[in-house]
């Protein structure tokens, strides 16, 4: 069972990587970019075959390691 | 219009960040993790209001800056 964990900086948290990408896009001539936020996606290949338990396991992993829940929010998707 | 660009290492490309996350998860006692791949997600807030043109613009940005298409694949989603 595969799970995808999306980790994004929370609204209001400064995102220097996103800002840098935004500036670089502008420098390359891409206009019309209002805002850029940069996050991570982690694809987990789990032995677990039950979707509910796989989602629970991925959420535990996100809380303990993959996301810093003080400044980042995460979302788990079973695929 | 918002667009999300997902960038993942291509299959077969070495992913040291994913490997490190896999080792860390094992060290934390999470068993049953067969494989981990780490990628990026970039959320773009575009002035463009037409979904097809916004998707086209995001794909152009991905090809020119956000993804290294030699070793990474990308996918654009309009949200």
Backbone of each chain as nested JSON, in Angstrom:
{
  "chains": [
    {"id": "A", "residues": [
      {"number": 1, "name": "UNK", "atoms": {"N": [0.851, -1.195, 0.0], "CA": [0.0, 0.0, 0.0], "C": [0.885, 1.243, 0.0]}},
      {"number": 2, "name": "UNK", "atoms": {"N": [0.569, 2.182, -0.892], "CA": [1.382, 3.393, -0.954], "C": [0.642, 4.567, -0.33]}},
      {"number": 3, "name": "UNK", "atoms": {"N": [1.382, 5.404, 0.374], "CA": [0.812, 6.602, 0.975], "C": [1.639, 7.796, 0.55]}},
      {"number": 4, "name": "UNK", "atoms": {"N": [0.955, 8.916, 0.321], "CA": [1.662, 10.157, 0.017], "C": [1.409, 11.144, 1.142]}},
      {"number": 5, "name": "UNK", "atoms": {"N": [2.5, 11.703, 1.675], "CA": [2.385, 12.702, 2.726], "C": [2.798, 14.05, 2.138]}},
      {"number": 6, "name": "UNK", "atoms": {"N": [1.864, 15.011, 2.142], "CA": [2.146, 16.365, 1.661], "C": [2.418, 17.249, 2.86]}},
      {"number": 7, "name": "UNK", "atoms": {"N": [3.533, 17.921, 2.856], "CA": [3.9, 18.802, 3.967], "C": [4.067, 20.224, 3.427]}},
      {"number": 8, "name": "UNK", "atoms": {"N": [3.29, 21.16, 3.975], "CA": [3.361, 22.56, 3.518], "C": [3.581, 23.486, 4.705]}},
      {"number": 9, "name": "UNK", "atoms": {"N": [4.291, 24.598, 4.479], "CA": [4.386, 25.599, 5.563], "C": [2.994, 26.13, 5.869]}},
      {"number": 10, "name": "UNK", "atoms": {"N": [2.694, 26.319, 7.159], "CA": [1.385, 26.84, 7.547], "C": [1.209, 28.266, 7.044]}},
      {"number": 11, "name": "UNK", "atoms": {"N": [-0.053, 28.669, 6.839], "CA": [-0.356, 30.039, 6.425], "C": [0.231, 30.996, 7.449]}},
      {"number": 12, "name": "UNK", "atoms": {"N": [0.89, 32.035, 6.981], "CA": [1.461, 33.02, 7.893], "C": [2.906, 32.739, 8.244]}},
      {"number": 13, "name": "UNK", "atoms": {"N": [3.361, 31.517, 8.007], "CA": [4.76, 31.181, 8.291], "C": [5.613, 31.629, 7.102]}},
      {"number": 14, "name": "UNK", "atoms": {"N": [6.712, 32.297, 7.388], "CA": [7.612, 32.78, 6.336], "C": [8.135, 31.582, 5.531]}},
      {"number": 15, "name": "UNK", "atoms": {"N": [8.138, 31.711, 4.21], "CA": [8.591, 30.61, 3.36], "C": [9.669, 31.132, 2.416]}},
      {"number": 16, "name": "UNK", "atoms": {"N": [10.927, 31.181, 2.867], "CA": [11.993, 31.765, 2.047], "C": [12.221, 31.003, 0.743]}},
      {"number": 17, "name": "UNK", "atoms": {"N": [12.034, 29.686, 0.768], "CA": [12.228, 28.895, -0.464], "C": [11.185, 29.291, -1.514]}},
      {"number": 18, "name": "UNK", "atoms": {"N": [9.937, 29.431, -1.052], "CA": [8.872, 29.87, -1.952], "C": [9.155, 31.252, -2.518]}},
      {"number": 19, "name": "UNK", "atoms": {"N": [9.608, 32.155, -1.668], "CA": [9.939, 33.514, -2.106], "C": [11.037, 33.482, -3.16]}},
      {"number": 20, "name": "UNK", "atoms": {"N": [12.072, 32.67, -2.918], "CA": [13.192, 32.565, -3.859], "C": [12.71, 32.043, -5.211]}},
      {"number": 21, "name": "UNK", "atoms": {"N": [11.827, 31.046, -5.183], "CA": [11.278, 30.509, -6.439], "C": [10.483, 31.594, -7.162]}},
      {"number": 22, "name": "UNK", "atoms": {"N": [9.689, 32.347, -6.396], "CA": [8.904, 33.433, -6.989], "C": [9.788, 34.459, -7.677]}},
      {"number": 23, "name": "UNK", "atoms": {"N": [10.879, 34.849, -7.006], "CA": [11.808, 35.818, -7.599], "C": [12.47, 35.257, -8.847]}},
      {"number": 24, "name": "UNK", "atoms": {"N": [12.84, 33.982, -8.791], "CA": [13.5, 33.35, -9.943], "C": [12.543, 33.276, -11.129]}},
      {"number": 25, "name": "UNK", "atoms": {"N": [11.266, 32.975, -10.857], "CA": [10.276, 32.91, -11.948], "C": [10.138, 34.284, -12.594]}},
      {"number": 26, "name": "UNK", "atoms": {"N": [10.099, 35.308, -11.777], "CA": [9.989, 36.671, -12.301], "C": [11.213, 37.004, -13.15]}},
      {"number": 27, "name": "UNK", "atoms": {"N": [12.386, 36.615, -12.643], "CA": [13.625, 36.845, -13.373], "C": [13.657, 36.154, -14.725]}},
      {"number": 28, "name": "UNK", "atoms": {"N": [12.946, 35.033, -14.825], "CA": [12.897, 34.281, -16.085], "C": [11.817, 34.822, -17.023]}},
      {"number": 29, "name": "UNK", "atoms": {"N": [11.096, 35.854, -16.567], "CA": [10.097, 36.463, -17.434], "C": [8.683, 35.944, -17.217]}},
      {"number": 30, "name": "UNK", "atoms": {"N": [8.474, 35.109, -16.204], "CA": [7.119, 34.644, -15.923], "C": [6.398, 35.688, -15.076]}},
      {"number": 31, "name": "UNK", "atoms": {"N": [5.507, 36.438, -15.687], "CA": [4.716, 37.417, -14.944], "C": [3.484, 36.746, -14.355]}},
      {"number": 32, "name": "UNK", "atoms": {"N": [2.737, 37.515, -13.589], "CA": [1.449, 37.008, -13.119], "C": [1.531, 35.954, -12.047]}},
      {"number": 33, "name": "UNK", "atoms": {"N": [2.657, 35.895, -11.326], "CA": [2.759, 34.97, -10.202], "C": [2.571, 35.775, -8.917]}},
      {"number": 34, "name": "UNK", "atoms": {"N": [1.45, 35.571, -8.256], "CA": [1.12, 36.361, -7.08], "C": [1.888, 35.877, -5.861]}},
      {"number": 35, "name": "UNK", "atoms": {"N": [1.938, 34.544, -5.705], "CA": [2.585, 33.983, -4.517], "C": [3.053, 32.562, -4.811]}},
      {"number": 36, "name": "UNK", "atoms": {"N": [4.124, 32.153, -4.13], "CA": [4.644, 30.794, -4.276], "C": [4.881, 30.22, -2.886]}},
      {"number": 37, "name": "UNK", "atoms": {"N": [4.434, 28.991, -2.657], "CA": [4.724, 28.293, -1.403], "C": [5.395, 26.98, -1.781]}},
      {"number": 38, "name": "UNK", "atoms": {"N": [6.465, 26.642, -1.082], "CA": [7.193, 25.417, -1.4], "C": [7.049, 24.413, -0.26]}},
      {"number": 39, "name": "UNK", "atoms": {"N": [6.692, 23.198, -0.587], "CA": [6.553, 22.154, 0.42], "C": [7.215, 20.867, -0.026]}},
      {"number": 40, "name": "UNK", "atoms": {"N": [6.941, 19.811, 0.724], "CA": [7.556, 18.519, 0.434], "C": [6.463, 17.499, 0.188]}},
      {"number": 41, "name": "UNK", "atoms": {"N": [6.808, 16.479, -0.594], "CA": [5.918, 15.337, -0.7], "C": [6.753, 14.085, -0.463]}},
      {"number": 42, "name": "UNK", "atoms": {"N": [6.291, 13.229, 0.405], "CA": [7.025, 12.0, 0.731], "C": [6.146, 10.813, 0.38]}},
      {"number": 43, "name": "UNK", "atoms": {"N": [6.642, 9.962, -0.525], "CA": [5.889, 8.799, -0.965], "C": [6.379, 7.589, -0.19]}},
      {"number": 44, "name": "UNK", "atoms": {"N": [5.491, 6.964, 0.563], "CA": [5.857, 5.819, 1.392], "C": [5.294, 4.549, 0.778]}},
      {"number": 45, "name": "UNK", "atoms": {"N": [6.139, 3.55, 0.623], "CA": [5.681, 2.24, 0.192], "C": [5.623, 1.35, 1.434]}},
      {"number": 46, "name": "UNK", "atoms": {"N": [4.406, 1.078, 1.904], "CA": [4.225, 0.369, 3.181], "C": [3.826, -1.092, 2.953]}},
      {"number": 47, "name": "UNK", "atoms": {"N": [4.242, -1.959, 3.87], "CA": [3.852, -3.37, 3.81], "C": [2.375, -3.529, 4.157]}},
      {"number": 48, "name": "UNK", "atoms": {"N": [1.871, -2.66, 5.017], "CA": [0.471, -2.685, 5.465], "C": [-0.482, -2.723, 4.262]}},
      {"number": 49, "name": "UNK", "atoms": {"N": [-1.486, -3.6, 4.308], "CA": [-2.404, -3.708, 3.172], "C": [-3.783, -3.111, 3.466]}},
      {"number": 50, "name": "UNK", "atoms": {"N": [-4.052, -2.809, 4.741], "CA": [-5.343, -2.204, 5.091], "C": [-5.245, -0.678, 4.939]}},
      {"number": 51, "name": "UNK", "atoms": {"N": [-6.06, -0.055, 4.077], "CA": [-5.938, 1.383, 3.818], "C": [-6.046, 2.243, 5.069]}},
      {"number": 52, "name": "UNK", "atoms": {"N": [-7.013, 1.931, 5.967], "CA": [-7.208, 2.754, 7.163], "C": [-5.977, 2.696, 8.064]}},
      {"number": 53, "name": "UNK", "atoms": {"N": [-5.426, 1.462, 8.221], "CA": [-4.251, 1.34, 9.081], "C": [-3.013, 1.942, 8.429]}},
      {"number": 54, "name": "UNK", "atoms": {"N": [-2.918, 1.839, 7.12], "CA": [-1.789, 2.447, 6.417], "C": [-1.838, 3.971, 6.578]}},
      {"number": 55, "name": "UNK", "atoms": {"N": [-3.05, 4.547, 6.481], "CA": [-3.199, 5.999, 6.632], "C": [-2.806, 6.414, 8.047]}},
      {"number": 56, "name": "UNK", "atoms": {"N": [-3.26, 5.634, 9.039], "CA": [-2.938, 5.918, 10.434], "C": [-1.422, 5.885, 10.645]}},
      {"number": 57, "name": "UNK", "atoms": {"N": [-0.764, 4.858, 10.083], "CA": [0.69, 4.733, 10.23], "C": [1.399, 5.926, 9.59]}},
      {"number": 58, "name": "UNK", "atoms": {"N": [0.957, 6.313, 8.401], "CA": [1.588, 7.44, 7.704], "C": [1.395, 8.732, 8.488]}},
      {"number": 59, "name": "UNK", "atoms": {"N": [0.219, 8.9, 9.105], "CA": [-0.03, 10.101, 9.913], "C": [0.881, 10.127, 11.141]}},
      {"number": 60, "name": "UNK", "atoms": {"N": [1.087, 8.959, 11.755], "CA": [2.005, 8.875, 12.894], "C": [3.42, 9.268, 12.465]}},
      {"number": 61, "name": "UNK", "atoms": {"N": [3.84, 8.757, 11.302], "CA": [5.186, 9.07, 10.791], "C": [5.316, 10.566, 10.513]}},
      {"number": 62, "name": "UNK", "atoms": {"N": [4.251, 11.151, 9.96], "CA": [4.286, 12.585, 9.647], "C": [4.431, 13.396, 10.931]}},
      {"number": 63, "name": "UNK", "atoms": {"N": [3.65, 13.028, 11.948], "CA": [3.689, 13.786, 13.205], "C": [5.04, 13.648, 13.899]}},
      {"number": 64, "name": "UNK", "atoms": {"N": [5.636, 12.43, 13.806], "CA": [6.876, 12.182, 14.545], "C": [8.124, 12.618, 13.792]}},
      {"number": 65, "name": "UNK", "atoms": {"N": [8.101, 12.591, 12.466], "CA": [9.344, 12.85, 11.735], "C": [9.181, 13.757, 10.513]}},
      {"number": 66, "name": "UNK", "atoms": {"N": [8.158, 13.489, 9.689], "CA": [8.129, 14.12, 8.368], "C": [7.757, 15.602, 8.409]}},
      {"number": 67, "name": "UNK", "atoms": {"N": [6.89, 15.982, 9.336], "CA": [6.46, 17.374, 9.412], "C": [6.831, 17.968, 10.761]}},
      {"number": 68, "name": "UNK", "atoms": {"N": [7.203, 19.233, 10.75], "CA": [7.375, 19.989, 11.984], "C": [6.036, 20.694, 12.215]}},
      {"number": 69, "name": "UNK", "atoms": {"N": [5.19, 20.106, 13.07], "CA": [3.797, 20.576, 13.159], "C": [3.67, 21.965, 13.784]}},
      {"number": 70, "name": "UNK", "atoms": {"N": [4.772, 22.512, 14.286], "CA": [4.72, 23.892, 14.783], "C": [4.557, 24.861, 13.604]}},
      {"number": 71, "name": "UNK", "atoms": {"N": [5.282, 24.584, 12.528], "CA": [5.265, 25.515, 11.398], "C": [4.739, 24.892, 10.101]}},
      {"number": 72, "name": "UNK", "atoms": {"N": [4.494, 23.583, 10.123], "CA": [4.051, 22.926, 8.891], "C": [2.766, 22.138, 9.13]}},
      {"number": 73, "name": "UNK", "atoms": {"N": [1.921, 22.1, 8.1], "CA": [0.745, 21.235, 8.17], "C": [0.961, 20.084, 7.19]}},
      {"number": 74, "name": "UNK", "atoms": {"N": [0.291, 18.955, 7.438], "CA": [0.459, 17.821, 6.513], "C": [-0.887, 17.198, 6.185]}},
      {"number": 75, "name": "UNK", "atoms": {"N": [-0.874, 16.434, 5.095], "CA": [-2.069, 15.764, 4.609], "C": [-1.612, 14.419, 4.069]}},
      {"number": 76, "name": "UNK", "atoms": {"N": [-2.326, 13.349, 4.417], "CA": [-1.948, 12.009, 3.97], "C": [-2.982, 11.505, 2.98]}},
      {"number": 77, "name": "UNK", "atoms": {"N": [-2.502, 10.899, 1.907], "CA": [-3.367, 10.375, 0.863], "C": [-2.926, 8.941, 0.593]}},
      {"number": 78, "name": "UNK", "atoms": {"N": [-3.874, 8.015, 0.598], "CA": [-3.539, 6.627, 0.261], "C": [-3.74, 6.448, -1.242]}},
      {"number": 79, "name": "UNK", "atoms": {"N": [-2.737, 5.875, -1.918], "CA": [-2.865, 5.737, -3.383], "C": [-2.75, 4.283, -3.811]}}
    ]},
    {"id": "B", "residues": [
      {"number": 1, "name": "UNK", "atoms": {"N": [-6.116, 31.966, -9.737], "CA": [-6.124, 30.517, -9.968], "C": [-4.876, 29.91, -9.34]}},
      {"number": 2, "name": "UNK", "atoms": {"N": [-5.083, 28.819, -8.602], "CA": [-3.923, 28.194, -7.969], "C": [-3.529, 26.915, -8.697]}},
      {"number": 3, "name": "UNK", "atoms": {"N": [-2.234, 26.678, -8.775], "CA": [-1.733, 25.466, -9.409], "C": [-0.741, 24.813, -8.456]}},
      {"number": 4, "name": "UNK", "atoms": {"N": [-0.78, 23.49, -8.43], "CA": [0.192, 22.752, -7.638], "C": [1.083, 21.959, -8.574]}},
      {"number": 5, "name": "UNK", "atoms": {"N": [2.388, 22.095, -8.394], "CA": [3.341, 21.337, -9.203], "C": [4.016, 20.312, -8.299]}},
      {"number": 6, "name": "UNK", "atoms": {"N": [3.857, 19.039, -8.629], "CA": [4.501, 17.956, -7.881], "C": [5.739, 17.524, -8.632]}},
      {"number": 7, "name": "UNK", "atoms": {"N": [6.863, 17.496, -7.945], "CA": [8.124, 17.1, -8.582], "C": [8.686, 15.907, -7.831]}},
      {"number": 8, "name": "UNK", "atoms": {"N": [8.871, 14.782, -8.539], "CA": [9.401, 13.569, -7.899], "C": [10.628, 13.078, -8.66]}},
      {"number": 9, "name": "UNK", "atoms": {"N": [11.597, 12.458, -7.956], "CA": [12.708, 11.829, -8.683], "C": [12.156, 10.714, -9.565]}},
      {"number": 10, "name": "UNK", "atoms": {"N": [12.688, 10.615, -10.785], "CA": [12.232, 9.559, -11.705], "C": [12.564, 8.179, -11.157]}},
      {"number": 11, "name": "UNK", "atoms": {"N": [11.795, 7.177, -11.551], "CA": [12.058, 5.801, -11.133], "C": [13.464, 5.425, -11.574]}},
      {"number": 12, "name": "UNK", "atoms": {"N": [14.22, 4.811, -10.688], "CA": [15.572, 4.382, -11.03], "C": [16.634, 5.404, -10.651]}},
      {"number": 13, "name": "UNK", "atoms": {"N": [16.218, 6.636, -10.404], "CA": [17.172, 7.67, -9.976], "C": [17.389, 7.535, -8.469]}},
      {"number": 14, "name": "UNK", "atoms": {"N": [18.651, 7.553, -8.068], "CA": [18.979, 7.459, -6.653], "C": [18.352, 8.618, -5.884]}},
      {"number": 15, "name": "UNK", "atoms": {"N": [17.744, 8.315, -4.729], "CA": [17.075, 9.348, -3.938], "C": [17.606, 9.308, -2.505]}},
      {"number": 16, "name": "UNK", "atoms": {"N": [18.749, 9.969, -2.261], "CA": [19.378, 9.891, -0.937], "C": [18.494, 10.461, 0.179]}},
      {"number": 17, "name": "UNK", "atoms": {"N": [17.713, 11.503, -0.126], "CA": [16.839, 12.078, 0.891], "C": [15.772, 11.058, 1.303]}},
      {"number": 18, "name": "UNK", "atoms": {"N": [15.203, 10.386, 0.321], "CA": [14.217, 9.341, 0.621], "C": [14.824, 8.223, 1.454]}},
      {"number": 19, "name": "UNK", "atoms": {"N": [16.04, 7.806, 1.083], "CA": [16.739, 6.75, 1.825], "C": [16.964, 7.179, 3.274]}},
      {"number": 20, "name": "UNK", "atoms": {"N": [17.391, 8.428, 3.461], "CA": [17.649, 8.933, 4.818], "C": [16.371, 8.93, 5.649]}},
      {"number": 21, "name": "UNK", "atoms": {"N": [15.254, 9.346, 5.035], "CA": [13.973, 9.337, 5.746], "C": [13.597, 7.905, 6.116]}},
      {"number": 22, "name": "UNK", "atoms": {"N": [13.793, 6.974, 5.177], "CA": [13.493, 5.564, 5.456], "C": [14.296, 5.035, 6.634]}},
      {"number": 23, "name": "UNK", "atoms": {"N": [15.585, 5.365, 6.673], "CA": [16.437, 4.925, 7.786], "C": [15.978, 5.555, 9.099]}},
      {"number": 24, "name": "UNK", "atoms": {"N": [15.622, 6.841, 9.06], "CA": [15.182, 7.527, 10.27], "C": [13.881, 6.922, 10.793]}},
      {"number": 25, "name": "UNK", "atoms": {"N": [12.974, 6.584, 9.875], "CA": [11.705, 5.973, 10.299], "C": [11.971, 4.644, 10.982]}},
      {"number": 26, "name": "UNK", "atoms": {"N": [12.873, 3.856, 10.397], "CA": [13.222, 2.565, 10.997], "C": [13.82, 2.779, 12.384]}},
      {"number": 27, "name": "UNK", "atoms": {"N": [14.698, 3.778, 12.494], "CA": [15.312, 4.088, 13.778], "C": [14.297, 4.504, 14.83]}},
      {"number": 28, "name": "UNK", "atoms": {"N": [13.187, 5.097, 14.401], "CA": [12.137, 5.52, 15.331], "C": [11.181, 4.369, 15.664]}},
      {"number": 29, "name": "UNK", "atoms": {"N": [11.417, 3.199, 15.072], "CA": [10.589, 2.043, 15.397], "C": [9.439, 1.809, 14.432]}},
      {"number": 30, "name": "UNK", "atoms": {"N": [9.395, 2.564, 13.324], "CA": [8.36, 2.318, 12.323], "C": [8.81, 1.188, 11.397]}},
      {"number": 31, "name": "UNK", "atoms": {"N": [8.248, 0.014, 11.582], "CA": [8.586, -1.108, 10.704], "C": [7.674, -1.073, 9.482]}},
      {"number": 32, "name": "UNK", "atoms": {"N": [7.903, -1.998, 8.579], "CA": [6.988, -2.142, 7.451], "C": [7.053, -1.035, 6.426]}},
      {"number": 33, "name": "UNK", "atoms": {"N": [8.192, -0.343, 6.374], "CA": [8.364, 0.67, 5.321], "C": [9.288, 0.092, 4.26]}},
      {"number": 34, "name": "UNK", "atoms": {"N": [8.713, -0.216, 3.092], "CA": [9.485, -0.864, 2.048], "C": [10.382, 0.136, 1.33]}},
      {"number": 35, "name": "UNK", "atoms": {"N": [9.83, 1.304, 1.026], "CA": [10.605, 2.281, 0.264], "C": [10.063, 3.691, 0.53]}},
      {"number": 36, "name": "UNK", "atoms": {"N": [10.941, 4.668, 0.423], "CA": [10.541, 6.068, 0.602], "C": [11.138, 6.875, -0.55]}},
      {"number": 37, "name": "UNK", "atoms": {"N": [10.319, 7.744, -1.152], "CA": [10.798, 8.682, -2.165], "C": [10.414, 10.08, -1.716]}},
      {"number": 38, "name": "UNK", "atoms": {"N": [11.344, 10.981, -1.815], "CA": [11.069, 12.345, -1.374], "C": [11.031, 13.284, -2.574]}},
      {"number": 39, "name": "UNK", "atoms": {"N": [10.004, 14.098, -2.643], "CA": [9.879, 15.06, -3.73], "C": [9.471, 16.422, -3.217]}},
      {"number": 40, "name": "UNK", "atoms": {"N": [9.142, 17.303, -4.141], "CA": [8.764, 18.668, -3.783], "C": [7.352, 18.949, -4.282]}},
      {"number": 41, "name": "UNK", "atoms": {"N": [6.688, 19.856, -3.618], "CA": [5.419, 20.37, -4.13], "C": [5.491, 21.889, -4.071]}},
      {"number": 42, "name": "UNK", "atoms": {"N": [5.171, 22.52, -5.193], "CA": [5.225, 23.978, -5.275], "C": [3.827, 24.492, -5.593]}},
      {"number": 43, "name": "UNK", "atoms": {"N": [3.299, 25.323, -4.713], "CA": [1.959, 25.879, -4.895], "C": [2.086, 27.269, -5.476]}},
      {"number": 44, "name": "UNK", "atoms": {"N": [1.515, 27.461, -6.652], "CA": [1.618, 28.744, -7.347], "C": [0.266, 29.457, -7.306]}},
      {"number": 45, "name": "UNK", "atoms": {"N": [0.285, 30.696, -6.907], "CA": [-0.922, 31.517, -6.959], "C": [-0.784, 32.429, -8.175]}},
      {"number": 46, "name": "UNK", "atoms": {"N": [-1.541, 32.12, -9.226], "CA": [-1.38, 32.822, -10.503], "C": [-2.505, 33.821, -10.735]}},
      {"number": 47, "name": "UNK", "atoms": {"N": [-2.186, 34.903, -11.432], "CA": [-3.211, 35.895, -11.784], "C": [-4.141, 35.342, -12.862]}},
      {"number": 48, "name": "UNK", "atoms": {"N": [-3.619, 34.478, -13.719], "CA": [-4.389, 33.86, -14.808], "C": [-5.672, 33.214, -14.264]}},
      {"number": 49, "name": "UNK", "atoms": {"N": [-6.8, 33.461, -14.949], "CA": [-8.07, 32.911, -14.459], "C": [-8.588, 31.758, -15.312]}},
      {"number": 50, "name": "UNK", "atoms": {"N": [-7.991, 31.557, -16.488], "CA": [-8.414, 30.445, -17.339], "C": [-7.645, 29.18, -16.929]}},
      {"number": 51, "name": "UNK", "atoms": {"N": [-8.339, 28.095, -16.533], "CA": [-7.66, 26.896, -16.021], "C": [-6.656, 26.301, -17.017]}},
      {"number": 52, "name": "UNK", "atoms": {"N": [-7.044, 26.225, -18.302], "CA": [-6.158, 25.608, -19.295], "C": [-4.874, 26.418, -19.456]}},
      {"number": 53, "name": "UNK", "atoms": {"N": [-5.028, 27.746, -19.491], "CA": [-3.84, 28.59, -19.658], "C": [-2.999, 28.613, -18.396]}},
      {"number": 54, "name": "UNK", "atoms": {"N": [-3.642, 28.548, -17.233], "CA": [-2.896, 28.486, -15.972], "C": [-2.07, 27.203, -15.913]}},
      {"number": 55, "name": "UNK", "atoms": {"N": [-2.689, 26.085, -16.355], "CA": [-1.976, 24.795, -16.341], "C": [-0.773, 24.856, -17.286]}},
      {"number": 56, "name": "UNK", "atoms": {"N": [-1.009, 25.449, -18.473], "CA": [0.07, 25.583, -19.452], "C": [1.218, 26.404, -18.874]}},
      {"number": 57, "name": "UNK", "atoms": {"N": [0.887, 27.516, -18.214], "CA": [1.908, 28.385, -17.633], "C": [2.684, 27.633, -16.545]}},
      {"number": 58, "name": "UNK", "atoms": {"N": [1.968, 26.893, -15.693], "CA": [2.629, 26.153, -14.619], "C": [3.553, 25.082, -15.191]}},
      {"number": 59, "name": "UNK", "atoms": {"N": [3.116, 24.442, -16.28], "CA": [3.971, 23.424, -16.919], "C": [5.233, 24.051, -17.495]}},
      {"number": 60, "name": "UNK", "atoms": {"N": [5.091, 25.23, -18.089], "CA": [6.263, 25.939, -18.615], "C": [7.238, 26.264, -17.485]}},
      {"number": 61, "name": "UNK", "atoms": {"N": [6.683, 26.73, -16.343], "CA": [7.536, 27.062, -15.19], "C": [8.241, 25.82, -14.67]}},
      {"number": 62, "name": "UNK", "atoms": {"N": [7.518, 24.703, -14.638], "CA": [8.099, 23.454, -14.145], "C": [9.26, 23.029, -15.031]}},
      {"number": 63, "name": "UNK", "atoms": {"N": [9.044, 23.108, -16.357], "CA": [10.085, 22.685, -17.295], "C": [11.304, 23.599, -17.23]}},
      {"number": 64, "name": "UNK", "atoms": {"N": [11.077, 24.895, -17.038], "CA": [12.183, 25.854, -17.078], "C": [12.911, 25.984, -15.752]}},
      {"number": 65, "name": "UNK", "atoms": {"N": [12.202, 25.779, -14.622], "CA": [12.829, 26.084, -13.34], "C": [12.564, 25.047, -12.241]}},
      {"number": 66, "name": "UNK", "atoms": {"N": [11.307, 24.65, -12.093], "CA": [10.932, 23.903, -10.883], "C": [11.435, 22.458, -10.884]}},
      {"number": 67, "name": "UNK", "atoms": {"N": [11.487, 21.838, -12.069], "CA": [11.927, 20.447, -12.137], "C": [13.171, 20.327, -12.998]}},
      {"number": 68, "name": "UNK", "atoms": {"N": [14.063, 19.432, -12.608], "CA": [15.187, 19.064, -13.469], "C": [14.729, 17.827, -14.221]}},
      {"number": 69, "name": "UNK", "atoms": {"N": [14.257, 18.019, -15.471], "CA": [13.565, 16.929, -16.174], "C": [14.492, 15.778, -16.57]}},
      {"number": 70, "name": "UNK", "atoms": {"N": [15.797, 15.944, -16.368], "CA": [16.71, 14.813, -16.622], "C": [16.496, 13.747, -15.554]}},
      {"number": 71, "name": "UNK", "atoms": {"N": [16.317, 14.169, -14.32], "CA": [16.202, 13.21, -13.221], "C": [14.87, 13.285, -12.462]}},
      {"number": 72, "name": "UNK", "atoms": {"N": [14.052, 14.273, -12.808], "CA": [12.784, 14.424, -12.086], "C": [11.604, 14.479, -13.055]}},
      {"number": 73, "name": "UNK", "atoms": {"N": [10.476, 13.942, -12.608], "CA": [9.244, 14.092, -13.376], "C": [8.321, 15.028, -12.608]}},
      {"number": 74, "name": "UNK", "atoms": {"N": [7.414, 15.682, -13.32], "CA": [6.492, 16.589, -12.632], "C": [5.064, 16.393, -13.116]}},
      {"number": 75, "name": "UNK", "atoms": {"N": [4.156, 16.887, -12.302], "CA": [2.735, 16.787, -12.593], "C": [2.104, 18.081, -12.102]}},
      {"number": 76, "name": "UNK", "atoms": {"N": [1.241, 18.66, -12.926], "CA": [0.591, 19.923, -12.554], "C": [-0.892, 19.679, -12.304]}},
      {"number": 77, "name": "UNK", "atoms": {"N": [-1.393, 20.275, -11.258], "CA": [-2.796, 20.127, -10.872], "C": [-3.346, 21.536, -10.631]}},
      {"number": 78, "name": "UNK", "atoms": {"N": [-4.481, 21.835, -11.24], "CA": [-5.128, 23.136, -10.989], "C": [-6.119, 22.962, -9.837]}},
      {"number": 79, "name": "UNK", "atoms": {"N": [-6.048, 23.851, -8.854], "CA": [-6.929, 23.695, -7.683], "C": [-7.811, 24.935, -7.47]}}
    ]}
  ]
}
